[in-house]
Structures are given as C-alpha cells and as structure tokens.
C-alpha cells in the first residue's frame, strides 16, 4: 500500500538560447569582397541594433551576476552559527592518514527547542515551551579519509554519562557533573558545543563539525525534498490512552511522508518495536537512509529550481559551527558526502545496557561500545569492507598492524608519490636507510588524562632502543607531550616513507603514522603504552566489522520495515 503525498516540484529551468555572434567590424578576411565591390555595405541602422542588443545582453549578464553575488551574500548571512566545542578537552580536528587524506567527523544534533510559534505549533507539552532545549537526536557521521564509505553512530537520548565542564563564549561556566546525567541535557549547558564536548569526552573521537536542526527544520527539509519513503509492518497509531505519543498514524506498507508527518516519524517512541528510545533510533536510521537516497535523486544540476529549494531549506533549517558558516563550505561538504554510494553507508546505534542505577535509562555497553568508537577513530569501515579499489571491488578491511601487513609503509609510499598504490602492488616509494633517518623522540608517557607521572629519562631510553635498530640519528628533546599511545608524526609527504619505516621497526599500527603541520621532521611521541621495555604494548586487534548489538543498517536497504508495538495498531 502506498500513501503518496503531493509533491510540488518546480519546472526545470529552460536552457539558455544559443547566441551567435554578429558581423565582424574587423578587417575583411583574405579573398573577401570589399564594400562597394558589388556587395552593399551593411546599413548603419542594423549595426546600431546589433550594438544595442550586445550592450543590453552584456548589462543583463552583469546584472544577473551581481544579483547572484548579492543572493550568495544573502544566503551566507542567513547561516546560523554557534561555537564548535565548549569543553576543556580539545582533541583538535581529524588527522590525515599516511596518504595525506583526512576523515571527517560531523555530529548531527536534533533539538527539541520549542522557542517559537512554528516549533510550538508542532507539538509538545505546553510546560516545555520556551524551556531549555534538549538534544533529543544525536548522530555522529564519519566520512572515511578515502571517501569510500560513511558510518553513522546514534546515541540514545536516554544514555547516562558524565558531563564535562562547558564554558560559554560569554564566560558562563557549567561545571562538570558529579554523577551521571542524561545525554540530551548537554544542549542546555551552553549549546551544541557542549554536546560536542560530551561526545569527545566519551568516545575520544575528534569532532570536526556539527549541524543542528530543530522541529520546524525537519518539516522544511522534508517538504523541500518532496517526501521521504518509509515502511511499517502494520497499521500504526502512536497514541497512548493517557494522550502520550507522537500522533503518527500510517497504514501498513510504504508511505511517502513529509511535513509534520515526517517529524512525527522521527519523534515516535510509543508504537515502534518495544516502545523504547532504541526503537526510535532504528526508525530514525531508516528515515535518514531513505532521505539520503532521495537527495541523490533530487540534488542534480539538471533541476536547478529543485536544487535551489533544497539549498535554501537546508540553510534555514540548520545551525552550524564556524567551520561551515559559508555557502561554499557547505557545498564542498555536500560534494564530499555525495562521493559515497548508499551501499557503503552503515547506520548503527551505540551498543548499550540498562543502567544499574536507573533501569529506565541506558549506558554504553562495556567492550562493544568502545569497539565501535575505536573503529571510527581508526577509520575502519563498519560494513567490514575495505576502501574501494580502481576496479570497483572492495578490499578486505585493513589489518591494525603496520608490521604485519606493511600497511603503514604502503600508505606512506602513496602519500609520498601523491596517490595510493593498490594493495597487491609493491610500495612505490622506498624509505631511506635507518642510519639516515633523523628522529626527534619526545617523552609523552604521562598520558592524556595526567593520572600518571611521566617516566623520567624515557626519551633517552627509547633513543637507545632506536639506535639498536640502526636509527643512529635519533635524539631526545627536552619537551614533554601527553599521548595514550605511541605515535610517529611527520611534517611533509617526502618523509612519509621514513616515518612508516620507524613505525614498522617498532611494531606500531598503521594508524600511528600521522602527517601533521605543526611538527618539524619526524617526531616520535612515546606514549603511556610504552613506559617500560623495548617495544610498546601492542594493542589488541581492532574489530573489522560493527558488532551485531549496534544493529547495523546498510544504506542500500530499501526493504526495511518498522515493527509495530502491540496495542498501537488500528
């Protein structure tokens, strides 16, 4: 059964007419007959008309360009901006891999703000009007460094965690929580920058950007795209006897929803699966996958009116961080996201357990939640596939050990040569002999949390270890760092092979080789994992696929249908 809503699409713009050039006023071509030689000269009136027409066309082109520029400025001025991170912990942005490619981590926040007539008209208890907003939807979108895949991790709004200290730009301080607090309260502690800080504190994933949307924004976007197809296994009506629920009412099968109905779908808890926030997250994943497929269908230059309406709707709907506060930045981001085929998009929910302190709330599931976060940190696809190869096939997910797979040296070779070599091919770039590689060693054994003091003299001890491996140009500096794991950082692509050789000699994973701009040469930071001995403590192998408890949903899956909670059918 299909319940289609009306789609009001504008007609595509007409192609520009082909304007051919007029007669030339320049010298006659060789062999041409001169005026007066049997061919009448063009009349002055015709020349005036052509010149006048050319002037008008030139004016119109300039006027259109000026209008476009003014419209561009108008759109830029419409973008709402807020601070990226209000917490004390600054992980910095995502770091490039050994190819010099950088992943992107974007936190998507859905606010339940009821601070205006439009938002208040879309539902909610009156006692929540004009109250502090809550981050009822939180999804971390990870775009892989090679742009071959995308991963999304939702955190249920009922998740309990410790809130970090957040300081607003005006100086107002929200102290760190002493106990566990429900995650959706982060937004009321200064804005989306505190939600970002809470995610970074929990996951240790550097977040590069955020995008926040409220109730009316969801409606605007759904209307602009012309509706989003969703599916329910039975007739559903989200309404309890005491009046709770989103009010969503849909017949069995596929429905194309937009406007307020789309908002109801995203808010529905009572009526989906077991009536919990976990079921709601699954419904949101289905909606987002479907919306992504619709965007790819609609966001085409062949329909500029549709593209324009989508762009305007997105800009009106969102609040973004300063790194995304220009039209060209948002456009560039959309082009990066569009590189990923729906079949390489994986939607997941953070693995969870019921909280021992509050059975109505949840907490991250020990082990499995961290596995999921680690996969994001190490840029490992959640679908178990590696990056796309030139032939279109996907290679297996990479091993976490540079020494075992040669991944660091191969990747570094690609960085030095400007393009990655195929995994089956030998490395193109060769590292210099160990005795010619200059290395600065820095003691960072205290770790990022500062819980342990650094090991005195550890830098010099590691220099001796390197010398025993042939790296005789290693020297310790007097500066200190703070790293949980040992890393090798290098400043320019021509040092990539050398940095990878250092990592391989020490048995470090491929992810430990990082190209950064704020170092000189090759810098080895000895982390908390190497406080003693001749080699760092090897990390356990990284997972190669999202755990089943994360309920992974593939972006190509257009057959998924929401299960309905007993008692909510009609």
Secondary structure, 3 states (H helix, E strand, C coil): CEECCCCCCCCCCCCCCCCCCCCCCCCCCCCCCCCCCCCCCCCHHHHHHHHHHHHHHHHHHHHHHHHHHHHHHHHHHHCEEECCCCECCCCCCCCECCCCCECEEEEEEEECCCCCHHHHCCCCCHHHCCCCCCEEEEEEEEECCCCCCEEEEECCCCEEEECCCEECCCCCEECCCCCEEEHHHHHHCCCHHHHHHHHHHHHCCCCCEEEEECHHHHHHHHHHHCCEEEEECCCEECCCCCCCCCCCEECCEEEEECHHHHHHHHHCCCCECCCCHHHHHHHHHHHHHHHHHHHHHHCCCCCHHHHHHHHHHHHHHEEEEHHHCCHHHHHHHHHHHHCCCHHHEEEEECCEEEECCEEEEEEECCCHHHHHHHHHHCCCCCCCEEEECCCCCEEECCCCCHHHHCHHHHHHHHHHHCCCCCCCCCCCCCCCCHHHCCEEEEECCCCCCCCCCCCCCHHHHHHHHHHHCCCCCEEEEEEECCCCCCEEEECCHHHHHHHHHHHHHHCCCHHHEEECCCCCCEEEEECHHHCCCCCCCCCCCCCCCCCHHHCCEECCCCCCCECECCCCCC
